[in-house]
Amino acid sequence: MNLIGKIFTMLIFVLSILFLAFSIMVFATHTNWKARAGVLGTELTKLQGAKKEADDTIQRLQRDIDQERAARAAVLASQQVRVSRAEQDLVSNQQQLDERSAQLTQASAAAKTAQDRLEALEKENQGLRDNLRTVQRDLDKRFLNVVDLTDKLNQAESFRQILDERNKEAAFENAKMKSVLNAHGLRADELVTHIPPPVEGVVLEIRGRDLIEISIGSDDGLKVGHALDVYRDNLYLGKIIIKAADPDRAVGQIKREMQRGQIKRGDRVTTKFS
């Protein structure tokens, strides 16, 4: 046997196995349709009986549902009438409530206004009482002040009378002194022009060897010839003599024999030591 024969032999063997398997499958799936039809007929009869019973039950339930719907419709109509009446009552009660609320609001507003007015009147009354007490205290003080001023006025009047008498005496003495000065060709201010006024100032500038410029002048009462002392803190530096005086500054000459230290810009000058 050649190769082709072997191939055909194997092919026939494989096809035989396939046909055997197909035959087994066909046998396994074969059904007795007559017996199956009898069983299905019995089941159909049972199902038809069950369907009739179900239809009867459905008709009975439908009648019950119709009766229930009718009863519910009657109850609903009755409830609807009650709801309508309740709504009418509610509207009426709401109107009454609104009216009562409006009246209560007006009464509350009136009470609030009266309360505010009462508080304002109480505050005003308290303010008037405080003002009255203040005015009374002021009147008492003024009365005491008037009494004190009256006493002082009486004292001042007595003192004025005394001063008038002394003024007459002083005028008489002044006339006598003036006649004496006139007799000797003198003026009254010449007796005190050499006394410097009580002033203080600052050294502004050092001029040359023994001249200094200070921050006070004739407007402060300084005149040529006045003597001022120079100091720094608690250190005495010497004395100067005014040689020239402008309204707001003056020039002084250092007295060498009384100098105790080097005078610098910013040192203080005064007449209280002289």
C-alpha positions as CSV (number, residue, x, y, z in Angstrom):
1,M,0.0,0.0,0.0
2,N,1.3,3.3,-1.0
3,L,1.1,6.7,0.7
4,I,-2.2,7.7,-1.0
5,G,-3.8,4.5,0.1
6,K,-2.8,5.1,3.6
7,I,-4.2,8.6,3.5
8,F,-7.6,7.4,2.1
9,T,-7.7,4.7,4.7
10,M,-7.2,7.2,7.6
11,L,-9.8,9.6,6.0
12,I,-12.4,6.8,5.8
13,F,-11.6,6.0,9.5
14,V,-12.1,9.6,10.6
15,L,-15.3,10.0,8.6
16,S,-16.7,6.7,10.2
17,I,-16.1,8.1,13.7
18,L,-17.8,11.4,12.7
19,F,-20.9,9.6,11.3
20,L,-21.0,7.4,14.5
21,A,-21.0,10.5,16.7
22,F,-23.7,12.2,14.6
23,S,-25.9,9.1,14.9
24,I,-25.5,9.0,18.7
25,M,-26.5,12.7,18.9
26,V,-29.6,12.3,16.8
27,F,-30.7,9.3,18.9
28,A,-30.1,11.2,22.1
29,T,-32.2,14.2,21.0
30,H,-35.1,12.1,19.6
31,T,-38.4,13.0,21.4
32,N,-41.7,11.1,21.7
33,W,-43.9,13.9,20.4
34,K,-47.2,12.0,20.9
35,A,-46.6,11.5,24.6
36,R,-45.4,15.1,24.9
37,A,-48.6,16.3,23.1
38,G,-50.8,14.3,25.7
39,V,-48.9,15.9,28.6
40,L,-49.2,19.4,27.1
41,G,-53.0,18.8,26.6
42,T,-53.5,18.0,30.2
43,E,-51.5,21.0,31.3
44,L,-53.5,23.2,28.9
45,T,-56.7,21.9,30.5
46,K,-55.4,22.8,33.9
47,L,-54.3,26.2,32.8
48,Q,-57.7,27.0,31.2
49,G,-59.4,26.0,34.5
50,A,-57.0,28.2,36.4
51,K,-57.6,31.0,33.9
52,K,-61.4,30.8,34.4
53,E,-60.9,30.9,38.2
54,A,-58.5,33.9,37.8
55,D,-61.1,35.7,35.5
56,D,-63.8,35.1,38.2
57,T,-61.5,36.4,40.9
58,I,-60.6,39.4,38.7
59,Q,-64.3,40.2,38.1
60,R,-65.0,39.8,41.9
61,L,-62.1,42.1,42.7
62,Q,-63.2,44.6,40.1
63,R,-66.7,44.7,41.7
64,D,-65.1,45.2,45.1
65,I,-62.8,47.9,43.6
66,D,-65.9,49.7,42.0
67,Q,-67.7,49.5,45.4
68,E,-64.6,50.8,47.2
69,R,-64.2,53.6,44.7
70,A,-67.9,54.6,45.1
71,A,-67.5,54.6,48.9
72,R,-64.3,56.6,48.7
73,A,-65.9,59.0,46.3
74,A,-68.7,59.6,48.8
75,V,-66.3,60.0,51.6
76,L,-64.1,62.3,49.5
77,A,-67.1,64.4,48.6
78,S,-68.0,64.6,52.3
79,Q,-64.4,65.5,53.2
80,Q,-64.4,68.1,50.4
81,V,-67.4,69.8,51.9
82,R,-65.8,69.8,55.3
83,V,-62.5,71.1,53.8
84,S,-64.5,73.9,52.0
85,R,-66.2,74.8,55.3
86,A,-62.8,74.6,57.1
87,E,-61.2,76.9,54.5
88,Q,-64.1,79.4,54.9
89,D,-63.6,79.3,58.7
90,L,-59.9,79.6,58.2
91,V,-60.3,82.7,56.0
92,S,-62.7,84.2,58.5
93,N,-60.3,83.4,61.4
94,Q,-57.4,84.8,59.4
95,Q,-59.2,88.0,58.8
96,Q,-60.0,88.3,62.5
97,L,-56.4,87.5,63.3
98,D,-55.2,90.2,60.9
99,E,-57.6,92.7,62.4
100,R,-56.4,91.7,65.9
101,S,-52.8,91.9,64.8
102,A,-53.3,95.3,63.3
103,Q,-55.0,96.5,66.5
104,L,-52.2,94.9,68.6
105,T,-49.5,96.6,66.4
106,Q,-51.2,100.0,66.8
107,A,-51.5,99.5,70.5
108,S,-47.9,98.4,70.7
109,A,-46.8,101.5,68.7
110,A,-48.9,103.7,70.9
111,A,-47.4,102.1,74.0
112,K,-43.9,102.5,72.6
113,T,-44.6,106.1,71.8
114,A,-46.0,106.7,75.3
115,Q,-43.0,104.9,76.9
116,D,-40.5,106.9,74.9
117,R,-42.3,110.1,75.8
118,L,-42.3,109.1,79.4
119,E,-38.6,108.4,79.4
120,A,-38.0,111.7,77.6
121,L,-40.0,113.5,80.2
122,E,-38.2,111.7,83.0
123,K,-34.8,112.6,81.5
124,E,-36.0,116.2,81.0
125,N,-37.3,116.3,84.6
126,Q,-34.0,114.9,85.9
127,G,-32.1,117.5,83.8
128,L,-34.2,120.2,85.2
129,R,-33.6,119.0,88.7
130,D,-29.9,118.9,88.1
131,N,-30.0,122.3,86.5
132,L,-32.0,123.6,89.5
133,R,-29.4,122.2,91.9
134,T,-26.6,123.6,89.8
135,V,-28.3,127.0,89.7
136,Q,-28.9,126.9,93.4
137,R,-25.3,126.1,94.1
138,D,-24.2,128.8,91.7
139,L,-26.6,131.3,93.5
140,D,-25.2,130.2,96.9
141,K,-21.6,130.7,95.6
142,R,-22.5,134.1,94.0
143,F,-24.2,135.1,97.3
144,L,-21.1,134.2,99.2
145,N,-19.0,135.9,96.6
146,V,-21.2,139.1,96.8
147,V,-20.7,139.0,100.6
148,D,-17.0,138.5,100.2
149,L,-16.8,141.2,97.5
150,T,-18.8,143.6,99.8
151,D,-16.3,143.0,102.6
152,K,-13.4,143.5,100.2
153,L,-15.1,146.6,98.8
154,N,-15.5,148.0,102.2
155,Q,-11.9,147.2,103.0
156,A,-10.8,148.6,99.6
157,E,-12.7,151.8,100.3
158,S,-11.0,152.2,103.6
159,F,-7.7,151.4,102.0
160,R,-8.5,153.9,99.2
161,Q,-9.1,156.6,101.7
162,I,-5.8,155.8,103.4
163,L,-4.1,155.8,100.0
164,D,-5.7,159.1,99.1
165,E,-4.2,160.6,102.2
166,R,-0.8,159.0,101.5
167,N,-1.0,160.1,97.9
168,K,-1.6,163.7,99.0
169,E,1.4,163.4,101.3
170,A,3.5,161.8,98.6
171,A,2.5,164.5,96.1
172,F,3.5,167.1,98.7
173,E,6.9,165.3,99.2
174,N,7.3,164.9,95.5
175,A,6.7,168.6,94.9
176,K,9.3,169.4,97.6
177,M,11.8,166.9,96.0
178,K,11.2,168.3,92.5
179,S,11.8,171.8,93.8
180,V,15.1,170.7,95.3
181,L,16.2,168.9,92.1
182,N,15.3,171.9,90.0
183,A,17.2,174.1,92.4
184,H,20.3,171.9,91.7
185,G,19.7,171.4,88.0
186,L,19.1,167.6,88.2
187,R,16.5,165.2,86.7
188,A,14.8,162.5,88.7
189,D,15.8,159.6,86.3
190,E,19.4,160.4,86.5
191,L,19.6,158.9,90.0
192,V,18.8,155.3,88.7
193,T,20.0,155.3,85.1
194,H,23.2,153.5,86.1
195,I,21.2,150.5,87.5
196,P,20.6,147.8,84.8
197,P,17.3,146.0,84.6
198,P,17.0,142.3,85.7
199,V,17.5,140.6,82.3
200,E,19.3,137.5,80.9
201,G,20.8,136.8,77.5
202,V,23.2,134.8,75.4
203,V,26.6,135.5,73.9
204,L,26.1,135.7,70.1
205,E,29.5,136.5,68.8
206,I,33.1,137.3,70.0
207,R,34.3,140.5,68.3
208,G,38.0,141.1,68.4
209,R,39.9,140.7,71.6
210,D,37.6,142.0,74.3
211,L,34.3,142.8,72.6
212,I,31.2,140.4,72.6
213,E,27.8,140.7,71.1
214,I,24.8,139.6,73.2
215,S,21.1,138.8,72.4
216,I,19.4,141.6,74.5
217,G,19.4,145.3,73.8
218,S,17.7,148.6,74.5
219,D,14.2,147.1,74.1
220,D,15.1,145.0,77.2
221,G,16.2,148.2,79.1
222,L,19.9,148.0,78.5
223,K,21.8,151.2,78.2
224,V,25.5,152.2,77.6
225,G,27.4,151.8,80.8
226,H,25.4,149.0,82.3
227,A,27.4,146.1,83.7
228,L,26.5,142.4,83.1
229,D,28.1,139.2,84.4
230,V,29.0,136.3,82.1
231,Y,28.8,132.6,83.2
232,R,28.6,129.1,81.9
233,D,26.5,126.7,83.9
234,N,27.8,127.3,87.5
235,L,31.2,128.8,86.3
236,Y,31.6,132.6,86.6
237,L,33.6,133.9,83.6
238,G,33.7,137.7,84.1
239,K,32.0,141.0,83.7
240,I,31.2,143.2,80.6
241,I,30.3,146.9,80.2
242,I,27.8,147.8,77.6
243,K,29.4,150.0,74.9
244,A,26.5,150.1,72.3
245,A,22.9,149.0,72.5
246,D,20.5,148.3,69.6
247,P,16.8,147.4,70.1
248,D,17.4,143.6,70.0
249,R,21.1,143.2,70.8
250,A,24.1,145.0,72.4
251,V,27.9,145.1,72.4
252,G,29.8,144.8,75.6
253,Q,33.5,145.2,76.5
254,I,35.1,142.5,78.7
255,K,36.7,143.8,81.9
256,R,40.1,142.1,81.8
257,E,40.8,142.6,85.5
258,M,37.6,140.6,86.4
259,Q,37.9,137.9,83.8
260,R,37.9,134.3,85.3
261,G,37.7,132.2,82.1
262,Q,37.6,132.2,78.3
263,I,34.2,133.6,77.1
264,K,32.7,131.7,74.2
265,R,29.6,131.9,72.0
266,G,26.6,130.5,73.8
267,D,27.6,131.6,77.3
268,R,25.0,133.3,79.4
269,V,24.9,137.0,80.5
270,T,22.8,138.4,83.3
271,T,22.4,141.4,85.6
272,K,21.4,139.5,88.7
273,F,25.0,139.2,89.9
274,S,25.7,142.9,89.5
